[in-house]
Amino acid sequence: MIVRTLDEITDTDRDVVTPNWRSKRIVLAGDGVGFSVHETVLKAGTVNDFWYANHIEAVFITAGEGELLDKETGEVHQLKPGSIYVLNGNEKHQVRPRTEIRTVCVFNPPVTGREVHDEHGVYPLIVEDAVS
């Protein structure tokens, strides 16, 4: 059984802070459960381009409002608490928060926590064995 709190993760190597967003990696590949879970908070007024070419991501909005742009179709979706979007086609997308947006994100395959977005917003696929 794995039990963690966000307080335990804050200011550790599982807490990734950028100018536009902060992601607390709650469950990672090394935990051996087949997915990773993150709490990600995006700052109001930012423009965030992402493309998870190697992962499927599900994003559940728990607080805040903004827009999601599917960069492949041009379609714009409104985001608010209770919204979920699933990038099951590895879509290039852009998130534009009107207010601070708080999310819970699930990745498959799981991320290790060492990934860094490249110039296209892509995480590399890093495979890691579970820690016993």
N, C-alpha and C positions, 0 to 999 in steps of 0.2 A: 504494500500500500504506500502511496506517495501522498504526503500532506505538506502543503507549502502555503505561505501567505505572501502577499505583495510586499509587506513590510520586510520580510526576510530577503527579498530579491533586490529591493531598492539599494542603489549605489554599490552593487556587486557587478561581476562580469556579465550577469544575466540582464542587466539594466542598460539598454543601449539608448543613448540620447543624441539626437541630431538637431540642427536648427529648426526643423519643421515638425518633428515628432519624437516621441519617446516610447520605446517598446520594452516591456518587462516580460522576459521569456520564462514562463512558469513551468512548462514541460518541454523538454528538448529530446533530441534523438537518443542521447545517452541514457535516458530514462527507460528506453526499450519498450514503449507502448505503441509504436507505429504511427504516431502523429506528434505534432508539437502545438502548444497553446501559448498565446501571448496576449497580454493586455497592451494595446497600443493607443496612445493619445495623440491626436493630430491637432496642431495649433490653428486657431481661427485665422482666416485670411491667407493661408498658405496654398500653394499649388504643388501637388505631390504626384509625380509620374512613376508608375510601377509596371513591371512586366515579370511575372513569375513563370518563366519559360520551362522551368524544371519542377514546379510544384503546383498542386491544386491548393487554393486558399479559399476558406470560408470566413467572412467577416460579418460579425453581428454587432450592430450599433446599440450601445446601452445608454448613451447620452450625447446630446448635441445634434446639429443639423448641418447639412451641406449637400453637395452634388457629387455624383459618380458619372464620369464620362467614359463610355466604351470607345476607346480611340480607334477601334477597327470599324465600327459602324456609325459613329457620331452620335449614338443614342445617349441621352442624359437621363439619369435616374435621381430622384430626390431621396436623400438619406435622412432618417430621423430615428429616435429610439424605437426599437422593435423591428427595424429593417435588417435584412441579411442579404448579402450578395456572395455568390459562389463563382469563382473564376475557374469553372470546370473545363474551359477551352483555352486556358493559359492566355486570356485576353490581355492586351496592353490596355492600361486604364489610367485614369487620373482622378484623384480625390481632391475636392475643393471645399474645405470646411468653412461654413459661414460663421459658426461658433466652434468652440473647442469640441471635438468629437472624441468620445471614448468608445473603444471597440474591444471585442474579444475575437482573436484570430486563431484559426486552426489551419495547420499546414500538413499536407501529405505529399510526398514523404516528409518526415519531420526534419526541421532544420537543426543544426548542431549548436547554433548560437555564435558561430565564428564567421558566418556569411556576411558579406558586405555587398550592397547594391553596386553593380557596375554602371558604366555610363548609360546603359539602356534601362536601368532599374531592375536588372535581373540578379537574383541570387544564384550563385553557382550551386551545382548539386554536389554536396559533400556527404559521403556515407560514413557513418560512425557506428561501431558496435555498441550495444547496450552495456552499461556498467552494472555488474551484478550487485 
